[in-house]
Amino acid sequence: MTKSLAQQRFGRAATDYAVSEVHAKGASLAHLVEISEPKPHWRVLDVATGAGHTAFAFAPHVVKVTATDIAEEMLAETRKLAKANGLANVRTLTAEAEDLPFPDASFDLVVCRLAAHHFDNIALFAREAFRVLMPGGSLSIVDIVAPDAATIPGRCAEELRQWAWLFNAFKKLPDPSHVRCLGLIEWRRLLDDAGFTVSMTSAWTRRSTSRSGCSACARAMQPPLG
């Protein structure tokens, strides 16, 4: 799916994201803030913010949150909700996850929740996150994960590959903007290749009337200078 088509799809869904219980109040939101341990002086970047719910969760804890998305309609919802909630320290900017328009070492924390499976190149996003983080900064991610040996132990590699392929094919049926969910092991390898050290991961199964699957949360640290 081209970026323009993804922008159109998410633009049309902007008002739905604004009232989505999964995005606004899901348990992973509080967990993401908890593991990130935000500090009052921090500058935070929320990549693929949607209607801004993740940015809003961090805003009371830090000095500034920059919320980015490829869909201007999403950012319009973010600005509207930020104003309604009195969050004056949230700014918005149109940006692609793989091409972040910020100088090196601009942020203390980069966060991304329930969005990475839409990215065309997750490895490039990880490298961009590493670049824009200050030395010692961290990247905190929540996303749906595909089956692998970390979440379904005791299965052969070929069986897990087939399950992962079927899982992603199933996800793509109702959502053409879906690109690919990674497994936990691939996430760890990808973050390691980008320069991060993964400090924690957790995974859980979620089920509802409209969504099911395994989600994971991870925090990865950039080594400090020296």
C-alpha positions in Angstrom: 0.0 0.0 0.0 1.4 3.4 -1.0 1.8 6.2 1.6 -0.9 8.2 -0.1 -3.4 5.3 0.2 -2.5 4.8 3.8 -3.0 8.5 4.4 -6.4 8.4 2.8 -7.5 5.3 4.8 -6.3 6.7 8.2 -7.6 10.1 7.4 -11.1 8.7 6.9 -10.8 6.8 10.2 -9.6 9.7 12.3 -12.9 10.4 14.1 -13.2 6.6 14.9 -9.7 6.6 16.4 -10.6 9.6 18.6 -13.3 7.6 20.4 -11.7 4.1 20.1 -11.7 2.3 23.5 -8.7 0.2 22.4 -6.6 3.2 21.6 -7.8 5.6 24.2 -8.1 3.3 27.3 -6.4 0.0 26.5 -4.4 -1.6 29.3 -1.2 -1.4 27.2 -1.4 2.4 27.4 -0.8 2.6 31.2 1.8 -0.2 30.9 3.7 1.8 28.3 3.9 4.8 30.5 4.9 2.7 33.5 7.8 0.9 31.8 9.0 4.2 30.2 9.5 5.9 33.6 9.0 9.4 32.1 10.8 12.3 33.8 9.5 16.0 34.1 12.3 17.4 31.9 11.9 14.9 29.1 11.0 15.6 25.5 9.0 12.8 24.0 8.3 11.8 20.4 5.1 9.8 19.7 5.4 8.2 16.3 2.2 7.3 14.4 0.1 8.9 17.1 -3.3 8.4 15.5 -5.7 10.6 17.4 -3.1 11.3 20.1 -4.0 9.0 22.9 -0.5 7.9 23.6 0.8 11.5 23.5 -1.9 12.5 26.0 -0.9 9.7 28.4 2.7 11.0 28.5 1.9 14.7 28.4 1.2 15.2 32.2 4.6 13.6 33.0 7.0 15.4 30.7 7.8 18.9 29.5 6.8 18.3 25.9 5.4 15.7 23.6 5.7 15.9 19.8 3.0 13.7 18.1 3.6 12.7 14.5 1.5 10.9 11.9 1.2 10.6 8.2 -2.5 11.6 8.2 -3.3 15.3 8.8 -6.8 14.3 9.7 -5.4 12.3 12.6 -3.3 15.2 13.8 -6.4 17.5 13.6 -8.1 15.2 16.0 -5.0 15.2 18.2 -5.0 19.0 18.4 -8.7 19.1 19.1 -8.5 16.5 21.9 -5.3 18.1 23.4 -7.1 21.4 23.6 -10.2 19.9 25.2 -8.0 18.2 27.8 -5.9 21.3 28.5 -2.7 19.7 27.3 -0.7 22.7 26.1 2.6 20.8 25.9 1.5 18.6 22.9 2.5 19.7 19.4 1.8 17.9 16.2 3.8 17.4 13.0 3.1 15.4 9.8 5.9 12.8 9.4 6.7 9.3 8.2 8.0 6.8 10.8 10.9 5.9 8.5 11.9 9.5 7.8 11.6 11.6 11.0 12.2 15.3 10.3 14.3 16.0 13.5 17.9 16.6 14.2 20.0 13.9 15.8 19.7 13.6 19.6 16.4 15.6 19.8 14.4 13.4 22.3 14.7 11.6 25.6 12.1 9.0 24.7 10.5 7.7 21.5 7.2 5.8 21.8 5.1 3.9 19.3 1.8 2.1 20.2 -0.2 -0.3 18.0 1.2 1.2 14.8 4.4 -0.5 13.7 2.7 -3.3 11.8 1.6 -0.6 9.4 5.1 0.6 8.6 6.7 -0.2 5.3 10.2 -0.6 6.8 10.3 -1.3 10.6 14.0 -1.6 10.6 14.4 1.9 9.1 12.0 3.2 11.8 14.2 1.7 14.5 17.3 3.3 13.0 15.5 6.7 12.8 14.3 6.3 16.4 17.9 5.6 17.5 19.2 8.6 15.6 16.8 11.1 17.1 17.3 9.9 20.6 19.8 11.5 23.0 22.6 9.2 24.2 21.0 7.0 26.9 17.5 7.7 25.6 14.9 4.9 25.2 12.4 3.6 22.7 9.1 2.1 24.1 6.9 0.1 21.8 3.6 -1.7 22.0 2.4 -3.8 19.0 0.6 -6.9 17.9 3.1 -9.7 17.4 3.1 -12.7 15.1 3.6 -16.2 16.5 7.2 -17.3 17.1 9.2 -19.4 19.5 9.1 -16.8 22.2 5.3 -16.7 22.4 4.6 -20.3 21.3 7.5 -22.5 22.5 7.9 -26.1 21.5 6.9 -25.8 17.9 9.2 -26.4 14.9 10.5 -23.4 12.9 8.6 -24.3 9.7 5.3 -24.5 11.6 5.9 -21.1 13.2 6.8 -19.6 9.9 3.5 -20.9 8.4 1.5 -19.6 11.4 3.1 -16.2 11.1 2.3 -16.0 7.4 -1.3 -17.0 8.0 -1.6 -14.6 10.9 -0.4 -11.6 8.8 -2.6 -12.7 5.9 -5.6 -12.8 8.2 -4.8 -9.3 9.6 -4.6 -7.9 6.1 -8.0 -9.1 5.0 -10.0 -6.4 6.9 -7.2 -3.9 6.8 -5.2 -3.4 3.6 -2.9 -0.9 5.3 -1.5 -3.8 7.4 2.0 -4.6 6.3 3.4 -7.2 8.8 3.5 -8.0 12.4 6.9 -9.1 13.6 7.5 -11.8 16.2 9.2 -11.0 19.5 12.5 -12.6 18.5 12.6 -10.6 15.2 11.8 -7.4 17.2 14.7 -8.1 19.5 17.1 -8.7 16.6 15.9 -5.7 14.7 16.3 -3.4 17.7 19.8 -4.8 18.5 20.8 -4.2 14.9 19.7 -0.6 15.2 22.0 -0.1 18.2 19.6 -0.6 21.1 19.8 -2.8 24.1 16.4 -4.3 24.9 15.8 -3.9 28.6 12.4 -5.5 28.9 9.7 -7.3 27.0 6.3 -8.6 28.0 3.6 -10.3 26.0 -0.1 -11.0 26.6 -3.1 -12.4 24.7 -6.0 -10.2 24.1 -9.5 -11.0 22.9 -12.5 -8.9 22.2 -15.5 -8.9 19.8 -13.4 -7.3 17.1 -9.7 -8.0 17.9 -7.6 -11.0 19.0 -4.0 -12.0 19.0 -0.9 -11.6 21.1 0.4 -8.1 21.9 3.9 -7.2 23.2 5.5 -4.3 25.0 9.2 -3.6 24.8 11.6 -1.0 26.1 15.0 -0.6 24.4 17.8 1.7 25.6 20.4 3.6 23.6 23.8 3.3 25.1 25.0 6.4 26.9 28.1 8.3 25.7 31.3 6.8 27.0 
